[in-house]
Amino acid sequence: MNKTVLLFWWRSAGYELKDRDLGKIHKAASVGDLAKLKELLKQGKDINQTDKKLRTALHVACAVGCVDVVQFLIKSDAELNLLDGEGRTALMKAVQSQHEACVRILLENNPEADLADGDGNTALHFSANLPSVTVTQLLLMYGVDLNTSNQEGLTPLSLAVREGHREIVQLLLKEGADVNVFDCENRTPLMIAEAQGMTAMTQLLLKQNKKVSFSVDDDRPLAEEAYSSDDEPLAEEAHSSDDEPVAEEAHSSDDEPSQRSLSLQTTNPSQRKLTLQMTDPSQRSLTLQTTNPSQRSLSLQTTINSSQFKIN
């Protein structure tokens, strides 16, 4: 009868290791048996041998956090970038399991840290989603790509925003993560935060960059606000750069401005916020035009399910 030599399953991060799936080298790695590993290598065992689920000894050691084994395997020229049956590297398994020491050792030996698994997730995606502040800091220290999108179009920043991981979001923004990347549902991180009612997260993203985008549902009147990036109390209108009152005009795409036009005009050039409201749900797209070419450009687009507002 096969017996389970180890069951390691933390938030679906590690592996379920069963005797029938493992080679001798994997068994030794799973329990931190360095003496056995050295003996097996002397006998000519392949250090990169994979088990029935395409896991190497390095994958296993990183998943269970056996630091000494990880160090030994790397010194013995184990391949760092091999993929297991889920398309994941040893670095991804160390990150998922939050074994910081293993992550550090791997990064010090120059793995391909931006490799993605079958779902398009990189090590930074996993770190941002957990979350793990210290592991995220390590990955950022070694220059991983901040803006890689997975198959859902989600960047690490988008994931951290969705999960409400404010400290991770702050780290990623500090390193220059793009706040205007759209996912496969045409949402930016700001749109995700606003849709989930995350007021503090929304403020954080708005403060980071004055080029922001967000949306609201069509089941209520559409009111969109343009903010400056200085996080100061904002007034209610828009102004031109030369402090002249300006007028904005929005027209529907069917060229019937008399039926579906929206006129906006500033009355105080020192004010820094523009509020837009649309009450006709049949409108599908709007173009905003300014009579002053020096003014900040704006665009408003509506769809059947959502309305998007973008400041450029």
CORFENGI-V870443 format. One record per residue. N is the residue number from 1. PHI is phi in whole degrees, 0 to 359 (999 if undefined). PSI is psi in whole degrees, 0 to 359 (999 if undefined). Layout:
{{N/PHI/PSI} {N/PHI/PSI}}
This chain:
{{1/999/133} {2/287/141} {3/242/153} {4/278/122} {5/273/336} {6/198/137} {7/236/107} {8/236/106} {9/215/92} {10/246/110} {11/51/38} {12/60/25} {13/269/323} {14/265/210} {15/239/149} {16/267/107} {17/258/117} {18/241/144} {19/307/320} {20/292/341} {21/267/345} {22/256/148} {23/272/172} {24/300/322} {25/291/327} {26/288/321} {27/298/316} {28/297/318} {29/294/325} {30/292/335} {31/249/9} {32/70/32} {33/271/86} {34/295/320} {35/300/317} {36/294/320} {37/298/315} {38/298/320} {39/297/316} {40/296/321} {41/292/323} {42/297/330} {43/281/359} {44/93/13} {45/294/143} {46/285/121} {47/295/338} {48/258/16} {49/302/139} {50/253/150} {51/272/193} {52/294/343} {53/250/22} {54/65/25} {55/268/138} {56/267/171} {57/299/326} {58/293/319} {59/305/311} {60/295/314} {61/297/322} {62/290/323} {63/293/324} {64/264/352} {65/81/31} {66/275/91} {67/299/315} {68/298/320} {69/293/317} {70/301/314} {71/299/315} {72/297/315} {73/296/320} {74/293/318} {75/295/336} {76/268/16} {77/71/35} {78/294/143} {79/290/131} {80/273/337} {81/249/14} {82/291/147} {83/256/138} {84/278/189} {85/295/344} {86/262/7} {87/76/25} {88/247/145} {89/272/171} {90/298/323} {91/298/317} {92/299/319} {93/293/321} {94/295/320} {95/293/311} {96/305/320} {97/273/359} {98/57/41} {99/266/89} {100/301/319} {101/298/320} {102/293/320} {103/300/315} {104/298/314} {105/300/316} {106/297/313} {107/297/325} {108/295/343} {109/252/20} {110/58/59} {111/283/171} {112/278/89} {113/287/346} {114/259/11} {115/299/147} {116/245/151} {117/276/191} {118/296/341} {119/260/5} {120/84/8} {121/273/134} {122/263/177} {123/302/324} {124/290/326} {125/302/313} {126/296/317} {127/295/319} {128/290/329} {129/278/336} {130/296/299} {131/262/163} {132/224/108} {133/294/313} {134/293/320} {135/292/320} {136/299/317} {137/300/318} {138/299/312} {139/299/318} {140/294/324} {141/300/328} {142/264/14} {143/73/35} {144/291/160} {145/290/125} {146/281/334} {147/245/17} {148/295/134} {149/259/141} {150/275/190} {151/293/342} {152/270/2} {153/79/11} {154/269/129} {155/272/169} {156/305/323} {157/296/315} {158/301/317} {159/297/315} {160/297/321} {161/295/313} {162/302/321} {163/273/356} {164/76/26} {165/270/83} {166/300/317} {167/294/322} {168/295/317} {169/302/315} {170/300/318} {171/299/314} {172/293/320} {173/295/320} {174/300/326} {175/275/357} {176/99/24} {177/300/142} {178/285/121} {179/273/355} {180/246/18} {181/284/132} {182/267/138} {183/273/188} {184/290/348} {185/256/18} {186/59/40} {187/243/137} {188/268/169} {189/306/321} {190/295/320} {191/298/319} {192/297/313} {193/297/316} {194/293/320} {195/294/330} {196/268/6} {197/70/27} {198/273/86} {199/298/311} {200/296/320} {201/294/320} {202/299/314} {203/299/319} {204/299/315} {205/290/321} {206/296/320} {207/293/328} {208/294/321} {209/207/130} {210/284/350} {211/268/94} {212/228/162} {213/222/145} {214/205/173} {215/217/163} {216/225/163} {217/283/154} {218/279/357} {219/275/8} {220/216/161} {221/307/141} {222/272/116} {223/230/119} {224/241/144} {225/236/138} {226/259/130} {227/243/151} {228/277/169} {229/266/5} {230/267/3} {231/59/25} {232/271/160} {233/304/131} {234/254/140} {235/274/195} {236/252/5} {237/228/180} {238/249/157} {239/220/159} {240/273/166} {241/288/340} {242/259/18} {243/62/27} {244/261/140} {245/302/140} {246/230/163} {247/236/137} {248/246/139} {249/230/131} {250/249/131} {251/235/147} {252/284/161} {253/287/351} {254/269/12} {255/56/41} {256/239/68} {257/298/335} {258/290/339} {259/263/326} {260/226/41} {261/262/154} {262/227/120} {263/252/134} {264/232/134} {265/219/138} {266/279/149} {267/240/347} {268/224/106} {269/296/347} {270/274/350} {271/283/154} {272/228/22} {273/225/141} {274/241/125} {275/253/127} {276/245/141} {277/220/134} {278/232/132} {279/245/359} {280/261/102} {281/291/349} {282/280/348} {283/290/137} {284/249/330} {285/206/149} {286/226/143} {287/242/128} {288/262/131} {289/237/144} {290/246/146} {291/274/354} {292/242/107} {293/296/345} {294/274/353} {295/282/155} {296/305/137} {297/274/150} {298/223/153} {299/221/144} {300/228/129} {301/225/136} {302/243/151} {303/231/182} {304/297/321} {305/260/339} {306/208/162} {307/241/136} {308/242/141} {309/228/131} {310/227/134} {311/255/127} {312/255/999}}
